[in-house]
């Protein structure tokens, strides 16, 4: 692809939902299947308007449940279409069965998930319990910090998914991103369209009655292929290992796509998997995901003015988990605070904390780790609580082997 | 311009969120960075609702509710009662602005709410203006006129663009008329020590 230099970007006023919908509009998507009521968001509402107004050449399928939304998107993708769907919270929970089927059949589907708390009790606000629960389902997970990044991640997701032949979840925080109107720089339609291109379908060799024939790896009545048939103890295990290898091979693809996207947009989010902030001379850092981290950076600035050597790291890619990169990045700090907007019942901390501690176990200088579980069901995390956490981890000189798990912002 | 934070108070159905969205859109069109978001909850017709704006010349890192606003806009007169005063005035900065929809004199509003002396109180009968100009009691754009009268936050033309973005055509034009009337009719009871935003 010829590299187009960025220039003509339009600054629009969009909320996170609209930013994702705009990205989908520009990305040559063929099929969107969605279930249109709560906990669904404005994403598919805007997309259905684009379809209704004839602004896109896209099939919009209204289905009867989230389970069907993902099933229909999966089927469309198997038939060679570029497909997209969106969901949130309990909607994602209802998709559970199909999440694994999508990833295991190597379908390059893109799904936006607006991060919302799971019932019960009913709560429509932001936390990460929905997508964290889906962390083992074989989807690449990109976490967005704001509406701009949700737009950028959605465009990049199509390219990452199709090159990796794996599905990608683009997440954005419920309300804090999804319902917040902000400045979003939008690329011209043709620039995005050229960037994502048409979906390229790999070709495989199949036996036919006329001998071996090379056909596209998709559902095609002329050359029937079965996806996901019975596969017992003979080959299932090998297929799962292959799937895992495919996932582990994605970081270079993710980085390459970011670099290419940077060339057309000026936004490459380097170093891609995680973005450090004022960590060079920091004694302690706080690491976390999504929109909270911009406020954490503000608190870092405030504490730096007080002479405290603190830093922040925002993780953007949770799956595949960049363990080796994190080990390198985190080994030099005395203490690492980990923010989890999710609770893992009965575990020794939140999901991000558990994986970071696991990664650090094989680091020569094991930093102490402190887990802060925060913001469940949309509970606010004001700057003063973030400062409190920083001040705590500056004091903490826990034995590296001892996990400390705390709640931040809960009534005691 | 430093970061300006605005909190809107009203009731569901009065266009609190639309008003803050129009303001953010206008600020973005004027080349600034802006956010607009509602107090996150299911909207209920008639229930008290809150929305927020942040506007700055540089990218905004803050997220979530505004605890110490520079400006508070109250678009529902029924909230101008002592029992709501603490939530309306909560965190309002010294030198800040309280902009209310009321047919009362701003000094009277200040007395009713026992509002501090270090803020400017502006009032306009936004409901009457909205009814006369737009034909319905949607005082959000009218209150944006009070905002322009009280501060130099944005040139009027950008608010006009914002209103037409939200309500294209004649409805938008009527809202612009309401905004312009409020700019003229807004009355102020200045702070003891006025700090211009």
Interface residues (C-beta under 8 A of the other chain):
Chain A: X11 X12 X13 X15 X124 X125 X175 X176 X179 X180 X181 X182 X183 X291 X292 X294 X295 X297 X298 X378 X380 X381 X382
Chain B: X21 X24 X25 X28 X29 X33 X34 X35 X36 X37 X38 X40 X42 X59 X60 X61 X62 X63 X64 X65 X67 X165
